[in-house]
Amino acid sequence: MPLTFGTSNYSIKYSIKKRPAFTLFAFKLPAFQGSALTLPAALSGLILLAGFNISQANELPAPVQALADQGWEIHGQFEAPGGLSGFGASAQGQEIAIYLTPDGEHAIVGTLTDRQGENLTEAQLDQHVRAVLEAETWQLLEDSHWIQDGSTEAPRVIYTFTDANCPYCQAFWKKTRPWVEAGEVQLRHIMVGILAPDSPAKAATLLAADDPSAALKRHEEGEAITASAQPRDIEEQVYTNNQLFDALGLYATPTSAFQREVANGVVRIDRIQGMPEEAQLIELMGSPAPETQ
């Protein structure tokens, strides 16, 4: 049975859940590192099952293919000095660079440095492993089962994991109204059931409503949910969302994921777990509240 621990701004899931017979994936992996979205091994497995893997689409050099055959995931290729060819890879949650020798017969695994000792590998891993996987993770969020909250024309989309029994999710919903009602932000609530025994049933009831957006709005405004049995496919949606939550290494609701553009134009994903502080909320929403501008 899940135990919920309330902290100052989020609810923590602490449970060992029994999975139903129709569970699609069962992965366990470490949590996020820092504020950026870090892709561990199990989530890479989800991405592979979704069809994202360079080794499936391109013929790899034999030494690199040999590593792929051992379970390494090859995410991208890049130019390297000294006639080497670089490949960004991951294995067991670790980001790895592979360097193919000019003759194509050997692969070197590790960090490449120049004569000053400068690390030439880190930037390549960031671009060819982390950024690629983050983009693919955003697609997994898009493909999850969520309830729209805000205009489809809003220029900013935020995914937030929401449990119907989470009081901080309700507080977050209220705090975000200025941006949502102004049409600046669309929240997509990925409904999970992790905090209480009736959380999955409540999530399924909201997802199955004739108008899920209106049902979620009524709930966040204080209307109690009368949970009821739902079709199997709706229940599967909730458990699939739960497993995505687990695969991302998350532990608290609400947790929100958003995109930001870095200096080189690459779009990256960040996340905020819990009810954001004021400065975090502005970062998440992309601007100060409309009425304060």
Stockholm file with secondary structure:
# STOCKHOLM 1.0

chainA/1-293         MPLTFGTSNYSIKYSIKKRPAFTLFAFKLPAFQGSALTLPAALSGLILLAGFNISQANELPAPVQALADQGWEIHGQFEAPGGLSGFGASAQGQEIAIYLTPDGEHAIVGTLTDRQGENLTEAQLDQHVRAVLEAETWQLLEDSHWIQDGSTEAPRVIYTFTDANCPYCQAFWKKTRPWVEAGEVQLRHIMVGILAPDSPAKAATLLAADDPSAALKRHEEGEAITASAQPRDIEEQVYTNNQLFDALGLYATPTSAFQREVANGVVRIDRIQGMPEEAQLIELMGSPAPETQ
#=GR chainA/1-293 SS CCEEEECSSCEEEECCCCCCTTCCCCCCCCCCCSSBCCCCHHHHHHHHHTTCCHHHHSCCCHHHHHHHHTTCEEEEEEECSTTCEEEEEEETTEEEEEEECTTSSCEEESCCBCTTCCBSSHHHHIIIIIHHHHHHHHHHHHTSCEEEESCTTCSEEEEEEEETTCHHHHHHHHHTHHHHHTTSEEEEEEEECCSSTTHHHHHHHHHHSSSHHHHHHHHHTTCCCCCCCCCHHHHHHHHHHHHHHHHTTCCEESEEEEEEECTTSCEEEEEEESSCCHHHHHHHHTSSCGGGC
#=GC SS_cons         CCEEEECSSCEEEECCCCCCTTCCCCCCCCCCCSSBCCCCHHHHHHHHHTTCCHHHHSCCCHHHHHHHHTTCEEEEEEECSTTCEEEEEEETTEEEEEEECTTSSCEEESCCBCTTCCBSSHHHHIIIIIHHHHHHHHHHHHTSCEEEESCTTCSEEEEEEEETTCHHHHHHHHHTHHHHHTTSEEEEEEEECCSSTTHHHHHHHHHHSSSHHHHHHHHHTTCCCCCCCCCHHHHHHHHHHHHHHHHTTCCEESEEEEEEECTTSCEEEEEEESSCCHHHHHHHHTSSCGGGC
//
